[in-house]
Amino acid sequence: MKLKINLDNAQSGGSQITILLDNKIVWQDRLHLIAEGALEQDGISLCEIDVDDFTKYSKDNFADKLQHAKWKTYKKKVNTKAVRMLGPFEVLTSEGTLSCKDGYLATDARGYPYPIATDEFELIYDEVKEESKNG
């Protein structure tokens, strides 16, 4: 797999960035922050990366590959809001559409929704009981 990032001058004065994976466009947007005249030629390839060269981690191999790493323990800073969903559902996320056969619809710290499978949710989360405002 090849990841390629291109930058093209646009006729309207802005520039356009295109990200391709195996020559298929996966993201494209206009850039308006480039200084006038900063690009003198069209069709600049900012980078091309062979994605197969990236280190791939899985449940079966990450401990061996990172055995000398200094692991730290982290705790989330914010509570997670979630609602139980009965049956299958899909969520459009910044990483694409994620589907869940049965689980919870949660929101991250920025307010974006994401699905969590029931077994994963019950392993990680405990319900926070709301305190009464009347004392």
N, C-alpha and C positions, 0 to 999 in steps of 0.2 A: 504494500500500500504506500502511496506517495501523498504527502501533504504539501500543498503549494500555496503560497500567499502572494498575490499579485496586487500591484498598485497601478491604476490607470488614470491619466488626466481626463477630465470630463470637459465637454464643450462649454458648459455653464459656469466654469470657473472653479468648481470643487473637484475633488478627486474621489475615485471609487476604489474601495478595497474589496478583493474577492478571495475567499478561502475555498480551495478545491481539495477534495480527497479522491484520489484516483481519477483526476480530471472531471469530476462531477462537483458542481457548485454546492457547497454546504452552507455558506454564509456570504452575504454581499451587502455592502452599505456605503453610503456617501460619507466622505470626510470633508469637513468644512474648516478644519483648524490648520491646514497646511498653508504655510506662508506663500504668497504669490511669487511665482518664479522658482520655487524650491525644486520643482521637478521640471527638467528640461526635455525628457524623452518620455514617450508613452509606452505602456506595457512593461514596466519594471517588475521583475520577479524579486520580491524581497527575500524570500527564502524557499527552499525546497528540501523537505525532510523525508527520508525513508522511514516510515512509521514502524516498519518491522524491526528497526534497530533499537527502538525504545525497550527498556527493561519492562517486562510484564510480570505483575505480581498476582498471585492467587492464594487462596486459603492453604493450598498444599505446598507452596514454595516460598512465601514471603519471609517466614521465620529463618530459613536457611540462608536466603539471600541477604538478609539484614541482621545476621547473628551478632555482628560487632557494633551495631548501631546502639546509641544510648537512648533507650525508650523512656519517656516521661508519661505520667498519668495526668489526664485532663478531665475536667468536669465542665459541662455546659453552663453558661452564664445565665441563660434565660429559660423560663418554663416553655413547654411546647403545648400549644392548643391543638386538640384533635377531636374528631368525631368518628364514632364507629359506623362503618359502611357495611351494609348487608349485601352480599353478592358482588359480582365483578364491577370494576369501574376503571376509568382512565384519567390521567392528569397530564395536562400539557405543562412541561417544566422547561427550564433553560437548557436542559440536557436532552430534550426531545420528549415524546409521549411515553409515559410509563404506565403500565397496566398492573392491576392488582386483582387477584381472584376473590379475595376476602380480606378485609383489614380495616385500617384507619386512614382517614384523610387528615393530615396534619399541616401546620404552617411552620415555616422556618423563621429564624430571627428577623428576616426582612419582610415577612408576610406572604411569601410565596408558598403555594400548596405543594405537597408531595405525598405519595402513598407509602404506607408502611404495612407489611403483611402482619396478620394477627399474631402469629407466633413470635415474630421479631419485636413487635410492639410490647407484648406482655413480658418478654425477656428484659427489655431495656427500661420501660417506663412504669412509674407508680403514680396513681392519681394524687393530685394536690387538692386537699380539701379547702374550699374557700372559707375564710374566717368571717364570722358575722360582723357586720358594720355597726350593730346596735350594742356591741360589747359583750 
